[in-house]
Amino acid sequence: MADSSEYVPPKVWTWSKPSGGTFANINRPISGATHEKELPVGRHPLQLYSLATPNGVKVTVMLEELLALGHRGAEYDAWLIRITEGDQFGSGFVAVNPNSKIPALVDRSGPKPIRVFESGSILVYLAEKFGAFLPKEQAARAECLSWLFWQMASAPFVGGGFGHFYAYAPSKIEYAIDRFTMEVKRQLDVLDRRLAANRYIAGDTYTIADMAIFPWYGGLAKGWFYGTAAEFLGLQDYKHLQRWVDMLLERPALQRGRMVNRTTGELSSQLHERHDATDFETRTADKLQSTG
Ligand SMILES: N[C@@H](CCC(=O)N[C@@H](CS)C(=O)NCC(=O)O)C(=O)O
């Protein structure tokens, strides 16, 4: 017999009440702009509109890595998009990404601005533009792209599935938490086995596959999000994953990339907007606060 409190879906779903849970205020069943707002444009060839969530960090790490390699054309302005305040629904942002999600990039280096959205697509665009971090040899390139697409397809089970039901949903639903925990642990095992036999995700060299996978699974490994999830998922047991994360965390460009558009954590790790390489020294939130 059905539990009397069990939800019985109506014939046709209607949007009658907020869904509840963290971020409920930005969820809606339609797309498009909610208000008129142009995006700012800075002086550099690349304009990034983002936030330091795992998807945002992929791109700022890539840009800092390109600059570290000496690609001056990768200079960029990083503008802050506060998604909890609905900045992604402004008309200017929607014109750059009709899907209203960060990160979004505009390349203004040519005669006509080129918009790029979806973090995986931005990584490939930048890798091809600068000829870096995406192997040219066919087999190595296929391996790199396979892992990149693996990440793009897998992370929604981590964030939208596990993270949502473990940390953000208004009530704890055992069925949902079990289902997504099983899948996330399976993904962690995929990575751990891969990294047992390879220094980097795609093989011997650091690529955009590492940059895509690191913010999500590295973040889980180091307990950066979803409260007590690292302990719940037994992250300390994924030794090869931990080895790889520790190795990547040594990279100065990756450390800088993690700071850009960050609005949480230590004030000295938050660079809300980045318009110049010197901003890391002079414009972090602690410095801006102390200069009033
Ligand atoms: N597949 C997209 C996902 C982007 C995404 O989910 N962005 C989130 C932050 S991590 C966002 O902007 N959310 C705002 C919203 O859903 O309104 C990508 O990788 O670029």
The ligand as an SDF file (V2000), in Angstrom:
LIG
                    3D

 20 19  0  0  0  0  0  0  0  0999 V2000
   28.0100   22.2630  -18.3710 N   0  0  0  0  0  0  0  0  0  0  0  0
   28.2270   23.6130  -17.9370 C   0  0  0  0  0  0  0  0  0  0  0  0
   27.7250   23.7500  -16.5230 C   0  0  0  0  0  0  0  0  0  0  0  0
   27.8990   25.1410  -15.9980 C   0  0  0  0  0  0  0  0  0  0  0  0
   27.1980   25.3260  -14.6640 C   0  0  0  0  0  0  0  0  0  0  0  0
   26.4520   24.4560  -14.2080 O   0  0  0  0  0  0  0  0  0  0  0  0
   27.4260   26.4870  -14.0610 N   0  0  0  0  0  0  0  0  0  0  0  0
   26.7750   26.7820  -12.7960 C   0  0  0  0  0  0  0  0  0  0  0  0
   27.8300   27.0980  -11.7450 C   0  0  0  0  0  0  0  0  0  0  0  0
   28.9670   25.7530  -11.5630 S   0  0  0  0  0  0  0  0  0  0  0  0
   25.8860   27.9990  -12.9550 C   0  0  0  0  0  0  0  0  0  0  0  0
   26.2440   28.9530  -13.6100 O   0  0  0  0  0  0  0  0  0  0  0  0
   24.6910   27.9630  -12.3590 N   0  0  0  0  0  0  0  0  0  0  0  0
   23.7720   29.0480  -12.3900 C   0  0  0  0  0  0  0  0  0  0  0  0
   22.3830   28.5980  -12.6640 C   0  0  0  0  0  0  0  0  0  0  0  0
   22.1450   27.3890  -12.7830 O   0  0  0  0  0  0  0  0  0  0  0  0
   21.5070   29.4680  -12.7620 O   0  0  0  0  0  0  0  0  0  0  0  0
   29.7050   23.9560  -18.0360 C   0  0  0  0  0  0  0  0  0  0  0  0
   30.5160   23.0600  -17.7580 O   0  0  0  0  0  0  0  0  0  0  0  0
   30.0480   25.0960  -18.4020 O   0  0  0  0  0  0  0  0  0  0  0  0
  1  2  1  0
  2  3  1  0
  2 18  1  0
  3  4  1  0
  4  5  1  0
  5  6  2  0
  5  7  1  0
  7  8  1  0
  8  9  1  0
  8 11  1  0
  9 10  1  0
 11 12  2  0
 11 13  1  0
 13 14  1  0
 14 15  1  0
 15 16  2  0
 15 17  1  0
 18 19  2  0
 18 20  1  0
M  END
$$$$
